[in-house]
């Protein structure tokens, strides 16, 4: 990860944040949570001072939890598919569901489409409630279908998102 190139979570990274499937160490998980496609290494270094950050970022890249936002040669396992774990119940709090759904939609577009999905990500980020996010569901679905990996994971991703949007 270069200083100028932010990373985004892969489906494996999103699943780890949602379910703790891989039981990452606390500091590694904290860094993973803060990776959002906007923060570069310098911003993360300010949030996580010390010598461990470069190693943590490299581990997240090598193990396929994140990938560079800019197209680059894929790291081994960077597109690892999430396991067939049971669905997670959506939080009862509407505000929390909105934030989770908004983050999920934006991160999956970043992970599967990259910079080509930036206008959709901007529209998703501009939403202020679940109703406005629902209006972008079809555009989100069509964007995910543009990638072969997205097509493979679409049913699982739709189920996760539907639980949050309902």
N, C-alpha and C positions, 0 to 999 in steps of 0.2 A: 504494500500500500504506500504510494508516494504521498508527499505532503499535500499535493494538489488534488489527489484523487480520492474522493470519499468512497466508502463501501456501502453496500446494501445487504440486508439479510437474504439468504436463500430460503427456499421452503424449509430446509432443515433448521436454519436459524430461527425462523418464525415459530416452528414447532417447539424448539427448545425454550423460547420465551414463553409460549403459551402453556406448555405442559411439563417442562423440565425433563424431557425424555432422556437426555444424555447426561444429566446431573453434572453440569459443568461446575468447576470451582467458583466460589462466590465472586471473586474479582473478575474472572473471565466472563461470567454471566452478566455482571454489571456493565462491562464494556460492550458486550453483545447487545444489551438492551439499548444502550446509548447510540449505537450505530443506526443511522436513519437515512443515509444517502445524502445528507447535507453537511454533516460534520466530517472534516478532514482530520488527518493525524495531529496537526497542530492544535485543533480545537479539543480533540480527545486528550491530548497531553496536558492541556490546561485543566481538564476535568479529573484526570488520573495522573497526578505527578509521581515521579519515581522512575526507576529503570525497567519495570516489568512490562510496560505498555507495548513496546515493539514485539516482544516475545508472545504476548497475549494476542495481538493482532495477527501475527504470523500463524499461530495455532488456529485461530478462527478461520483464516484463509485456507490453510492446509487441510483442515478437517471438514471444510465445506459448509461452515455456518454463515459465512459472508463471501461476497465476491466484489471486485472493483466495479464501481458504477460505470466507468468507461469500458467499452469492449476491450478485452485483452485475452491472451491465451488462457483458457480455463485451467484452474488448478485441479489437481487430482481430487475427484469427488465433489467438486464445487456445486454440482447440480444433483446431489444425492436426494432421492425422493424420501418424503416423510414416511414413517412406518404407518401401518394400518391400525393406529390406536383408536380407542373409543372416543367419541366426540366429547368436547368440554362444554359444560353448561354455561350459557351466557350469564354475565352478572345481571342482577335485578336492577341495579342503578342505571337509568337511562343515559346519564352523562358518561359513565364509565363504558357502557356498551358503544356509545357514539365514538368515543376516543379509540376504543379497540377496533371498531369497524373501519374508521377512517385510516388508522395506522395499517391495518391489515390490507385494505384496498391499495393504498399508496405503495406499501412495501412489496406486495405481490406484483404490481405493475413494474416497479423498479427491477425486481428480481428476474422477471420473465421477459420484459420488453426493453428495459434500460432507458436510455435517453430518448428513444423514439416515443415513449409514453409520457414525456414531460408535460404536455398540454393537459392530458387527462389527470395527471398527478396534481397539477395546479388547480384544476376544477375540484378535485376531491379535497385538497387542502383548504379550499375556499368554503367548503360546506360548513354549516353551523349547527346542523341537527340531523337526526336519523332520516327524516323525510327527505332532506336534500341529498343525502348520500344514496338513498334508494333510487333517486332519479338518475343516478350514474351507474346503476347496476348493469344495465345492458351494455353500456360502453365499456365498463370494466370487463365484463364477460368476453366481449368481442376482442378486446386487447389481449387478454390472456390466451385466447385461441390462436393468436398470431404466432405463438411459439410452439414448437413441437412438444417441449417439456410441459408447457402450459396446458396443451390439449390433453396430455396424459394425466395431469393432476386436477383438471377442471372440476370434476364431480366432487372431489374431496374439498377443494377450495370453495366451491359454491355452497356446500353444506356448512362449512365453518362460517362463511359470511352470512348465510341465511339465518343462522342461530343468533348472530349479533344484530342483524337488521330487523328481526321480527319483534 
